[in-house]
Structure formats: structure tokens, C-alpha cells
Amino acid sequence: METEGGGVAYGMELLGAPIGHVFFENEWLVKAATKIIGKINIAANTIASLCPHSAHAATHYSFQALGDFICATSRSCQTRHFARVFVLMIGAIAEMPAV
């Protein structure tokens, strides 16, 4: 992965956690947060209209567990990107029809 200064940042994903150069780890976390936000939007907008209970379960348990795992396996200084994931999750849950 190329850094902002034109250098190279090396890293890999091991057991679901980024390991390597700080730039690589930060980029990995940003991509993971974006992916979770996309899944929450799909659950809130599509699945909720078909089955509110399934959308609530997916958002509350599955996506929250994924975010919690990423926060637990990363350094606290790197997980600031996940604040927007949890804010969006709370908003998505609030917008879903009652179960």
C-alpha cells in the first residue's frame, strides 16, 4: 500500500486484525468501518421493510459484535474511526420498525 508521502506501507490481515505499518492498519480500519456502515444501511433500508426482527437482530448482534471485535483487537488510538459506526448503528436501530 502506498503512503501519502509516496512510500510503501506493508501489512497483512491476521485472524481478522490488521498487522503492520501504522498507515496500513489505519487504512484497513477505515475500510472495515465503511463496510460495516454499508451493511447497516442495507439492513435498515431493505431488510427492515421485509422483516423488522431480522434487521434488528443483524444490526444489533452481528454488526455490533464485528465492531466490538475490531475495537478489541486494535490499539485504542486507531479505533477513532469506529465512533461513526456506533453512531450510525444507533440511528439505524432507532429508524427500524418496532419488533
C-alpha positions in Angstrom: 0.0 0.0 0.0 1.3 3.4 -0.9 1.5 6.1 1.8 0.7 9.8 1.4 4.4 10.7 1.1 4.9 8.2 -1.7 6.5 5.5 0.5 5.3 1.9 0.9 3.4 0.6 3.9 3.4 -3.1 4.4 0.9 -5.1 6.4 -1.4 -8.1 6.4 -4.6 -9.2 8.0 -4.1 -12.0 10.5 -7.2 -13.6 12.2 -9.3 -10.6 11.3 -7.0 -8.0 12.6 -4.6 -5.7 10.7 -0.9 -6.1 11.5 1.9 -4.0 10.0 2.7 -0.4 9.3 0.5 2.2 11.1 -0.6 3.6 7.8 -1.7 0.1 6.6 -3.6 -0.5 9.9 -5.4 2.8 9.7 -6.4 2.3 6.1 -7.7 -1.2 7.0 -9.7 0.2 9.8 -11.3 2.9 7.6 -12.3 0.3 5.0 -13.7 -2.0 7.7 -15.8 0.8 9.2 -17.1 1.8 5.7 -18.0 -1.9 5.1 -19.9 -2.2 8.4 -21.7 1.1 7.7 -22.8 -0.2 4.3 -24.2 -3.4 5.9 -26.1 -1.4 8.5 -27.6 0.8 5.8 -28.7 -2.3 3.8 -30.3 -3.8 7.0 -32.0 -0.5 7.9 -33.3 0.2 4.4 -34.0 -3.2 2.8 -34.3 -5.9 5.4 -36.3 -3.9 7.9 -39.2 -3.4 5.4 -39.4 -7.2 4.9 -38.7 -8.4 8.5 -38.0 -5.9 11.2 -37.0 -8.6 13.7 -34.3 -9.9 11.3 -32.9 -6.5 10.6 -32.8 -5.6 14.3 -31.0 -8.9 15.1 -28.5 -8.4 12.3 -27.7 -4.9 13.2 -27.7 -5.3 17.0 -25.9 -8.6 17.3 -23.9 -9.3 14.2 -22.6 -5.9 13.2 -22.1 -4.7 16.7 -20.1 -7.9 17.5 -17.9 -7.3 14.5 -17.3 -3.7 15.5 -16.5 -4.8 19.1 -14.1 -7.4 17.8 -12.2 -4.9 15.7 -12.1 -2.4 18.6 -10.8 -5.2 20.9 -8.0 -6.3 18.6 -6.8 -2.8 17.6 -5.0 -0.1 19.6 -7.3 2.5 21.1 -5.6 5.3 19.1 -6.6 3.5 15.9 -10.3 2.9 16.6 -11.4 6.5 16.5 -12.9 5.7 13.0 -15.4 3.4 14.7 -17.1 6.2 16.6 -19.1 6.9 13.4 -20.0 3.2 13.1 -21.6 3.1 16.5 -23.4 6.4 16.0 -24.8 5.1 12.7 -25.8 1.9 14.3 -27.8 3.7 17.0 -29.5 5.8 14.3 -30.3 2.7 12.2 -31.8 0.8 15.1 -33.9 3.9 16.0 -35.3 4.1 12.5 -36.3 0.4 12.2 -39.9 -0.5 12.8 -40.7 -1.9 16.2 -40.1 -5.6 16.7 
